[in-house]
Amino acid sequence: MTITVKFFASLSELLGKKEVLLEFSEDLTLEKVWQQATDHADPPPKLLMAINMAYAKPEDQVQDNDEVAFFPPVTGGQA
């Protein structure tokens, strides 16, 4: 099975990659996807996750052909 993993904003800079294809044969949670896609890097605090453009939790399962995204919390705007 294959999923696409995308890293956005400062995460892509920190990890040195924007996207990876991850092959797997067992059920994976988002937490395990992070570990495999980042060579077991520690996740940053308040890491946001999504499966197929919907926010998700670390324990949520991914399926074949899913698109997974990891991104830092969004901040900004005007005071």
C-alpha positions in Angstrom: 0.0 0.0 0.0 1.1 3.5 -0.7 0.4 6.9 0.9 1.6 10.4 0.0 3.0 12.3 2.9 3.4 16.1 2.7 5.3 18.5 5.0 4.4 22.2 5.0 6.0 25.5 6.1 8.8 25.2 8.6 8.4 21.4 8.8 9.6 21.0 5.2 12.6 23.3 5.9 13.4 21.4 9.1 13.2 18.0 7.5 14.6 18.9 4.2 11.7 17.5 2.2 8.3 18.5 1.1 6.8 15.2 0.1 7.5 11.5 0.3 5.7 8.3 -0.9 5.5 5.8 1.9 5.1 2.1 1.2 3.6 0.0 4.0 2.1 -3.4 4.5 0.6 -3.1 8.0 -2.0 -0.8 9.4 -0.5 2.6 10.2 -1.7 5.4 12.5 -0.7 9.0 11.8 1.8 8.7 14.6 3.5 5.8 12.9 3.4 7.6 9.5 5.3 10.5 11.1 7.9 8.2 12.6 8.5 6.3 9.3 8.4 9.4 7.0 10.8 11.4 9.2 13.3 8.6 10.2 11.9 8.7 13.8 12.3 12.5 14.3 10.6 13.9 17.4 7.4 15.6 16.3 7.3 19.3 17.2 4.9 20.6 19.8 1.3 21.2 18.6 1.9 19.4 15.3 -1.2 19.5 13.1 -2.1 16.5 11.0 -4.6 15.8 8.2 -5.8 12.8 6.2 -7.2 13.7 2.8 -7.5 17.4 3.8 -9.4 16.7 7.0 -7.8 17.4 10.4 -7.0 14.1 12.2 -5.5 12.8 15.4 -2.3 10.8 15.9 -4.2 7.6 16.6 -6.2 7.8 13.3 -5.6 5.1 10.8 -4.4 5.7 7.2 -5.6 3.7 4.2 -4.1 2.9 0.8 -3.8 6.0 -1.5 -4.5 8.5 1.4 -2.8 11.8 1.4 -1.3 12.7 4.8 -0.2 16.2 5.7 1.8 17.5 8.6 2.1 21.2 9.4 2.9 23.6 12.2 0.2 25.6 14.0 -1.0 28.5 11.9 -0.4 31.9 13.4 -0.4 35.4 12.3 -2.9 38.0 11.3 -3.3 41.5 12.5 -3.6 42.6 16.1 
